[in-house]
């Protein structure tokens, strides 16, 4: 009698896990305060991504503007921002093409990210790392690159 119960339990566990992304690959939940904004892993920073051009596949002409604002318990000023496009479903990034991040002198907390290369259309993530004063916080912002 134990064997059938064990088999049913094992199949139920396998089916429940199927198709789920590991938690480390899940995007950080969108904030309720600002639509289109995402919280960093520790909740200290709110990141908003607005596209100046793109997103489009097969070109480095994609340009985004990041607005990074303190949220909750921000303990440092952003000094370095790194952006990595990543296509989770295929397990690859954009090869040797690296985005260029420039900060705005006129608008502190605003960063212009150019040279963003999406190899193909589909679901991508912008993995954003914000560093300063020995701390780094991360956020993953999903991006849907349309077919043309």
BAGUMAR-452006 format. One record per atom (N, C-alpha, C): x, y negated, z negated. Coordinates in steps of 0.05 Angstrom, whole numbers, padded with zeros to 5 digits, always signed. Atoms other than C-alpha are relative to their C-alpha. Layout:
BEGIN
XYZ...
//
This chain:
BEGIN
+00016+00024+00000+00000+00000+00000+00017-00025+00000-00017+00024+00001+00058-00048-00013+00011-00007+00027-00012+00005-00026+00087-00041+00057-00018-00018+00017+00016+00018-00016+00026-00071+00093-00002-00029-00011+00001+00027+00012+00022-00129+00043+00025-00015+00006-00026+00013-00006+00096-00143+00052+00001-00008+00029-00001+00006-00029+00089-00140+00128-00017-00025+00006+00018+00023-00005+00030-00189+00128+00013-00025-00011-00013+00023+00011+00068-00236+00082+00023-00009+00017-00023+00006-00017+00131-00233+00125-00009-00013+00026+00010+00011-00025+00092-00247+00189-00012-00028-00005+00011+00027+00006+00055-00306+00156+00022-00020-00005-00022+00019+00004+00120-00337+00133+00014-00007+00026-00013+00006-00025+00151-00330+00202-00017-00018+00018+00017+00017-00016+00091-00360+00237-00002-00028-00011+00001+00027+00013+00088-00418+00187+00025-00016+00006-00025+00014-00005+00161-00435+00201+00005-00006+00029-00004+00003-00029+00156-00430+00277-00007-00028+00009+00005+00025-00012+00160-00495+00315+00005-00024-00018-00005+00022+00018+00178-00537+00254+00029-00009+00002-00027+00011+00000+00239-00582+00256+00011+00003-00028-00012+00001+00027+00288-00575+00198-00004-00028-00011+00005+00026+00012+00276-00632+00148+00022-00020+00007-00022+00019-00006+00345-00662+00164-00004-00013+00028+00004+00011-00027+00321-00673+00236-00026-00016+00002+00026+00015+00000+00254-00705+00217+00005-00030-00001-00003+00029+00002+00247-00779+00229-00010-00010-00027+00009+00012+00025+00240-00823+00168-00027-00012+00005+00028+00009-00003+00167-00842+00157-00001-00030+00005+00005+00028-00007+00142-00907+00186-00010-00014-00025+00009+00015+00024+00131-00961+00133-00028-00009+00004+00028+00009-00001+00061-00982+00116-00001-00030+00001+00001+00030+00002+00081-01055+00106+00002-00012+00028-00004+00012-00027+00103-01068+00178-00002+00021+00021+00002-00019-00022+00079-01030+00238+00024-00001+00018-00023-00001-00018+00137-01008+00282+00026-00003-00015-00025+00002+00016+00188-01012+00224+00004+00027-00014-00008-00026+00011+00225-00953+00194+00018-00005-00024-00016+00003+00024+00256-00945+00125+00025+00018+00002-00025-00016+00002+00328-00921+00114-00004+00022-00021+00002-00023+00017+00340-00857+00076-00005-00006-00029+00004+00008+00028+00344-00892+00008-00022-00021-00004+00022+00019+00002+00288-00940+00024+00008-00029-00005-00010+00027+00005+00332-01002+00016-00002-00019+00023+00000+00017-00024+00327-01028+00087-00023+00009+00018+00021-00005-00020+00271-01035+00137+00012-00008+00027-00012+00005-00026+00292-01029+00209-00022+00000+00021+00019+00003-00022+00252-01053+00268+00015+00000+00026-00013-00002-00027+00270-01036+00341-00019-00012+00020+00015+00012-00022+00245-01081+00397+00017+00001+00025-00015-00004-00025+00265-01068+00469+00000-00026+00017-00003+00023-00019+00292-01126+00512-00003+00011+00028+00003-00014-00026+00300-01078+00571-00001+00030-00006+00002-00029+00005+00280-01005+00574-00021+00007-00020-00020-00021-00006+00279-00953+00550-00005+00014+00027+00002-00014-00026+00294-00921+00618+00023+00020+00001-00019-00021-00003+00331-00858+00636+00020-00006+00022-00019+00002-00022+00395-00856+00677+00014-00027+00004-00012+00026-00002+00419-00927+00664+00011-00009-00027-00011+00011+00025+00462-00964+00613-00012-00028-00004+00012+00026+00002+00418-01026+00622-00020-00002-00022+00019+00001+00022+00376-01009+00561+00011-00017-00022-00008+00018+00021+00380-01064+00509-00022-00002-00021+00019+00001+00023+00347-01063+00440+00009-00022-00019-00006+00019+00021+00343-01115+00385-00009+00014-00026+00006-00011+00026+00347-01087+00314-00003-00023-00020+00004+00019+00022+00319-01128+00257+00002+00017-00026-00005-00015+00024+00345-01103+00190-00006-00019-00024+00008+00017+00023+00311-01132+00128+00002+00016-00026+00000-00014+00026+00320-01115+00054-00027+00010-00007+00026-00012+00009+00266-01070+00026+00005+00014-00026-00004-00014+00026+00261-01050-00046+00026-00008-00013-00024+00002+00016+00329-01040-00077+00025-00003+00016-00024+00004-00017+00379-01065-00024+00023-00008-00018-00023+00005+00018+00447-01064-00057+00024-00011+00015-00023+00010-00015+00493-01089-00001-00010-00014+00025+00007+00013-00025+00493-01133+00060+00010+00018+00023-00009-00016-00023+00496-01096+00127+00025-00013+00013-00024+00010-00013+00567-01104+00153+00006+00014+00026-00005-00016-00024+00570-01049+00205-00026+00016+00006+00024-00015-00010+00513-01019+00246+00010+00018+00023-00006-00018-00022+00524-00957+00289-00026+00012+00010+00024-00011-00013+00472-00931+00338+00009+00023+00018-00006-00024-00016+00473-00861+00368-00026+00011+00012+00023-00013-00012+00421-00839+00419+00004+00031-00001-00001-00029+00003+00405-00765+00407-00025+00013+00009+00024-00015-00010+00358-00717+00443-00001+00026-00016+00001-00023+00018+00341-00669+00387-00009+00026+00013+00011-00024-00011+00301-00620+00428+00020+00015+00018-00021-00012-00016+00362-00608+00473+00026+00001-00014-00024-00001+00016+00415-00619+00420+00024-00014+00013-00022+00015-00012+00455-00671+00458-00005-00030-00002+00001+00029+00000+00471-00745+00459+00004-00010+00028-00004+00013-00026+00493-00791+00515+00029+00003+00010-00027-00005-00010+00562-00762+00527+00019-00021-00012-00020+00019+00009+00619-00812+00524-00009-00029+00000+00011+00027-00001+00574-00873+00532-00008-00008-00028+00005+00010+00027+00573-00912+00467-00015-00026+00001+00013+00025+00002+00523-00966+00450+00018-00022-00012-00015+00023+00011+00552-01035+00435-00019-00016-00018+00017+00014+00019+00525-01069+00373+00013-00027-00006-00009+00027+00006+00532-01145+00366-00020-00013-00020+00018+00013+00019+00505-01184+00307-00006-00029+00009+00008+00027-00008+00469-01250+00315+00009-00020-00022-00008+00021+00019+00501-01311+00283-00023-00018-00007+00023+00018+00005+00436-01350+00290-00021+00013-00017+00020-00015+00016+00392-01296+00259+00013+00023-00015-00012-00022+00016+00426-01257+00203-00020+00023-00003+00017-00024+00002+00400-01186+00200-00010+00009+00027+00009-00008-00027+00388-01184+00275+00025+00009+00016-00022-00012-00015+00432-01140+00319-00009+00006+00028+00006-00007-00028+00433-01134+00395+00016+00025+00007-00013-00025-00007+00448-01064+00419-00003+00004+00030+00000-00004-00029+00468-01057+00492+00014+00026+00007-00014-00024-00009+00497-01001+00534-00012+00026-00011+00014-00024+00010+00444-00951+00508-00006+00017+00025+00003-00018-00023+00445-00892+00556-00017+00024-00008+00017-00023+00002+00389-00841+00559+00005+00017+00025-00007-00017-00023+00412-00783+00603-00025+00008+00016+00025-00009-00013+00340-00762+00618-00024-00011-00015+00025+00008+00013+00268-00778+00603-00007+00020-00021+00010-00018+00021+00233-00748+00543+00003-00012-00027-00002+00010+00028+00235-00754+00467+00029-00002-00009-00027+00005+00011+00299-00785+00439-00003-00011-00028-00002+00013+00026+00320-00809+00371+00023-00020+00002-00022+00018+00005+00361-00871+00356+00009+00005-00029-00011-00004+00026+00404-00850+00297+00016-00025-00008-00012+00026+00007+00422-00915+00262+00012+00002-00028-00014+00000+00025+00474-00920+00207+00007-00029-00008-00004+00027+00010+00478-00984+00165+00020+00002-00023-00021-00002+00021+00542-00993+00124+00007-00027-00011-00011+00024+00013+00570-01044+00076+00007+00006-00029-00009-00002+00028+00608-01048+00010+00001+00029-00010-00003-00028+00008+00622-00973+00009-00025+00017+00001+00025-00015-00002+00550-00952+00022-00007+00004+00029+00011-00005-00027+00518-00922+00084-00028+00010-00004+00027-00010-00001+00444-00913+00096-00007+00006+00029+00007-00008-00027+00412-00880+00156-00030-00001+00004+00028-00001-00009+00348-00882+00194-00001+00012+00028+00003-00012-00026+00323-00842+00253-00026-00012+00012+00023+00013-00013+00276-00880+00300-00006+00015+00026+00007-00015-00025+00239-00838+00353-00005-00020+00023+00003+00016-00024+00240-00865+00424-00010+00018+00022+00010-00016-00023+00199-00838+00482+00009-00014+00026-00010+00011-00026+00236-00850+00548-00018+00011+00022+00019-00009-00020+00184-00847+00603+00013+00010+00026-00008-00008-00027+00190-00813+00670-00005-00022+00019+00005+00022-00020+00197-00859+00729-00009+00012+00026
//
